[in-house]
């Protein structure tokens, strides 16, 4: 079969970011869909996912190794996009749209009714693509499990930015600037009612634990997680520097 193209390899890298590494199988829906789109077998996509795993320093540090038969193109694509997640999100969706004979609006499922063509529509489409990529990359890295409570109901899980996307443009789509949290704990983290140290320790604010009007069972619920550690993801470990920025805001509120 012909050598892999640049576009095919970009699609494979986006798949790498969208599935738990330990769920890369020939029957994984993301792998099957990508294989059908680019004209490769699911086994070939699975192999590419393993190839990208061999470049991931976080996986290596944890003793998880990818495949050893990666190509020069695999390495080039990894190096090009591993610190430019926003471009990966947009480029991969643009390629998907072209191969599927769809528009970016259709493939990103953006409702453009009454929105004239131009910059406003383009901005909305890019925003939707970015949000979808960040959410998928973060939730799958944590195997769709809240990193504090362990909750696995996907409808109640959100991808929380450690440092708000508006305050750190460079890391707005970086999965290592994300935490998988349930809706309640996401809001609590954003409001500095919960802190997470650079060493991944959970600290519950006294505003929750000492609130006179709070029922005792609510206080007990939150105190259960105080001074425990978050569940770490399979990849895209939370960036310690970004955690510290948020934690300092929690400490100094």
Wavefront OBJ file of the C-alpha trace (Angstrom):
o trace
v 0.000 0.000 0.000
v 1.123 3.575 -0.653
v 3.071 5.431 1.997
v 1.160 7.462 4.542
v 0.499 11.063 3.526
v 0.875 14.116 5.705
v -2.906 14.591 5.922
v -3.500 10.970 6.893
v -0.888 11.241 9.620
v -2.483 14.415 10.993
v -5.811 12.614 11.234
v -4.097 9.746 13.072
v -2.557 12.177 15.570
v -5.951 13.723 16.254
v -7.276 10.218 16.934
v -4.380 9.686 19.366
v -5.641 12.708 21.325
v -9.260 11.587 21.290
v -9.137 8.064 22.684
v -7.723 6.590 25.889
v -4.355 5.080 25.004
v -5.358 1.737 26.500
v -8.489 1.624 24.328
v -6.732 1.752 20.950
v -8.306 -1.256 19.269
v -9.425 -2.200 15.782
v -13.047 -1.819 16.892
v -12.762 1.571 18.612
v -15.366 3.843 16.930
v -12.915 6.743 16.500
v -10.372 4.443 14.883
v -12.959 2.801 12.630
v -14.340 6.172 11.484
v -10.869 7.585 10.786
v -9.850 4.469 8.882
v -12.922 4.690 6.676
v -12.326 8.387 6.052
v -8.678 8.162 4.968
v -8.832 4.773 3.265
v -6.702 2.851 5.720
v -7.486 -0.196 7.832
v -8.402 0.138 11.524
v -5.291 -1.908 12.290
v -3.155 0.689 10.488
v -4.708 3.548 12.486
v -4.209 1.601 15.705
v -0.539 1.165 14.811
v -0.147 4.897 14.179
v -1.652 5.644 17.587
v 0.953 3.331 19.088
v 3.664 5.082 17.080
v 2.700 8.464 18.510
v 2.721 6.953 21.987
v 6.421 6.216 21.531
v 7.113 9.973 21.267
v 5.081 10.963 24.320
v 7.535 11.732 27.157
v 4.809 11.454 29.799
v 3.976 7.906 28.776
v 7.655 6.940 28.794
v 8.116 8.467 32.245
v 5.351 6.204 33.537
v 6.772 3.099 31.898
v 4.173 3.031 29.129
v 5.797 2.523 25.762
v 4.309 2.866 22.320
v 5.323 0.974 19.208
v 8.865 1.124 17.893
v 8.209 1.190 14.152
v 7.369 4.883 13.790
v 8.344 6.712 10.629
v 10.172 9.968 10.056
v 6.842 11.525 9.045
v 5.249 10.393 12.325
v 7.982 12.169 14.263
v 7.754 15.288 12.102
v 3.997 15.564 12.626
v 4.346 14.937 16.367
v 7.007 17.628 16.731
v 5.018 20.068 14.627
v 1.775 19.785 16.545
v 2.572 18.597 20.083
v 2.869 22.190 21.307
v 0.321 23.705 18.929
v -2.922 21.983 19.830
v -5.136 24.724 18.425
v -3.667 24.242 14.962
v -3.988 20.467 15.254
v -7.672 20.820 16.148
v -8.381 23.106 13.193
v -6.180 21.380 10.617
v -7.523 17.902 11.404
v -11.153 19.048 11.167
v -10.443 20.902 7.923
v -8.979 17.686 6.461
v -11.933 15.655 7.732
v -14.381 18.084 6.145
v -12.650 17.948 2.768
v -12.405 14.150 2.738
v -16.059 13.811 3.763
v -17.175 16.386 1.175
v -18.644 18.554 3.906
v -18.135 22.096 5.094
v -16.395 22.884 8.352
v -19.740 24.110 9.676
v -21.333 20.745 8.921
v -18.556 18.614 10.357
v -18.335 20.713 13.536
v -22.155 20.761 13.825
v -22.379 24.527 14.241
v -25.793 26.120 13.718
v -25.062 28.975 11.302
v -28.690 29.912 10.757
v -28.960 33.698 10.405
v -25.183 34.129 10.732
v -23.798 35.780 7.588
v -20.672 34.400 5.977
v -17.510 36.134 7.122
v -15.392 36.599 10.201
v -18.198 36.060 12.722
v -19.101 32.682 11.239
v -15.437 31.653 10.987
v -14.849 32.611 14.624
v -17.859 30.606 15.782
v -16.774 27.526 13.836
v -13.213 27.700 15.185
v -14.519 28.162 18.722
v -16.722 25.081 18.400
v -13.843 23.029 16.991
v -11.538 24.177 19.790
v -14.063 23.440 22.528
v -14.786 19.983 21.162
v -11.091 19.094 20.834
v -10.214 20.286 24.353
v -13.149 18.510 25.983
v -12.495 15.239 24.163
v -8.739 15.271 24.754
v -9.106 16.036 28.471
v -11.953 13.631 29.236
v -10.372 10.715 27.388
v -7.006 11.338 29.062
v -8.802 10.774 32.388
v -10.747 7.803 30.983
v -13.952 9.804 31.427
v -13.610 9.943 35.203
v -13.704 12.969 37.504
v -10.171 13.398 38.819
v -11.450 14.175 42.335
v -14.556 12.072 42.954
v -14.096 9.323 40.378
v -17.565 9.980 38.936
v -17.886 8.375 35.481
v -21.263 9.672 34.253
v -20.133 11.474 31.107
v -23.154 13.775 31.095
v -21.906 15.235 34.391
v -18.250 15.591 33.386
v -16.577 18.716 32.037
v -13.115 19.716 30.866
v -11.974 22.411 33.263
v -9.187 24.818 32.350
v -6.545 25.127 35.059
v -5.656 28.628 33.884
v -8.608 30.236 32.152
v -8.414 30.185 28.354
v -8.839 33.976 28.197
v -5.811 34.501 30.464
v -3.428 32.120 28.702
v -3.924 32.047 24.939
v -0.890 29.818 24.399
v -2.328 27.039 26.571
v -6.018 27.436 25.869
v -6.176 24.092 24.019
v -3.285 22.375 25.767
v -4.769 19.216 27.346
v -2.204 19.573 30.150
v -4.037 22.780 31.063
v -7.130 20.714 31.715
v -8.754 18.666 34.457
v -11.685 16.310 34.139
v -14.136 17.426 36.818
v -17.808 16.866 37.492
v -20.025 19.918 37.098
v -20.139 20.766 40.814
v -16.406 20.464 41.387
v -15.641 22.345 38.174
v -17.604 25.334 39.462
v -16.017 24.990 42.902
v -12.527 24.926 41.346
v -13.249 27.991 39.229
v -14.580 29.835 42.287
v -11.532 28.877 44.406
v -13.576 26.796 46.807
v -11.288 23.917 45.899
v -7.558 24.117 45.256
v -5.169 21.622 43.690
v -1.494 21.960 44.534
v 1.337 21.481 42.004
v 1.834 18.088 43.704
v -1.746 17.124 42.798
v -3.092 17.395 46.347
v -6.696 18.514 46.846
v -7.342 21.309 49.336
v -10.907 22.214 50.304
v -11.475 25.850 51.267
v -12.540 26.730 54.806
v -15.382 28.612 53.152
v -16.920 25.206 52.475
v -15.792 23.337 55.567
v -16.586 26.046 58.132
v -19.759 27.502 56.646
v -22.323 27.663 59.479
v -25.336 27.367 57.224
v -24.016 24.348 55.330
v -25.611 21.011 56.348
v -23.234 18.649 58.105
v -23.535 15.957 55.451
v -22.459 18.472 52.774
v -19.414 19.441 54.844
v -18.628 15.776 55.351
v -18.911 15.146 51.611
v -16.341 17.804 50.761
v -14.041 17.062 53.712
v -13.763 13.460 52.487
v -11.576 14.726 49.621
v -9.537 17.221 51.623
v -5.782 16.483 51.545
v -6.218 13.566 49.160
v -4.709 13.362 45.676
v -6.409 13.645 42.319
v -6.646 10.674 39.978
v -3.935 11.240 37.377
v -4.668 10.850 33.668
v -3.051 8.280 31.403
v -1.415 11.122 29.476
v -1.428 14.924 29.380
v -0.502 15.198 33.062
v -1.681 18.506 34.565
v 1.082 21.057 34.099
v 2.592 21.819 37.529
v 3.363 25.455 36.686
v -0.207 26.076 35.572
v -1.542 24.310 38.663
v 0.615 26.586 40.813
v -0.749 29.713 39.120
v -4.291 28.633 39.948
v -3.329 27.429 43.426
v -1.730 30.741 44.339
v -4.978 32.439 43.450
v -6.778 29.953 45.704
v -4.357 30.593 48.609
v -4.392 34.386 48.254
v -8.112 34.906 47.711
l 1 2 3 4 5 6 7 8 9 10 11 12 13 14 15 16 17 18 19 20 21 22 23 24 25 26 27 28 29 30 31 32 33 34 35 36 37 38 39 40 41 42 43 44 45 46 47 48 49 50 51 52 53 54 55 56 57 58 59 60 61 62 63 64 65 66 67 68 69 70 71 72 73 74 75 76 77 78 79 80 81 82 83 84 85 86 87 88 89 90 91 92 93 94 95 96 97 98 99 100 101 102 103 104 105 106 107 108 109 110 111 112 113 114 115 116 117 118 119 120 121 122 123 124 125 126 127 128 129 130 131 132 133 134 135 136 137 138 139 140 141 142 143 144 145 146 147 148 149 150 151 152 153 154 155 156 157 158 159 160 161 162 163 164 165 166 167 168 169 170 171 172 173 174 175 176 177 178 179 180 181 182 183 184 185 186 187 188 189 190 191 192 193 194 195 196 197 198 199 200 201 202 203 204 205 206 207 208 209 210 211 212 213 214 215 216 217 218 219 220 221 222 223 224 225 226 227 228 229 230 231 232 233 234 235 236 237 238 239 240 241 242 243 244 245 246 247 248 249 250 251 252 253
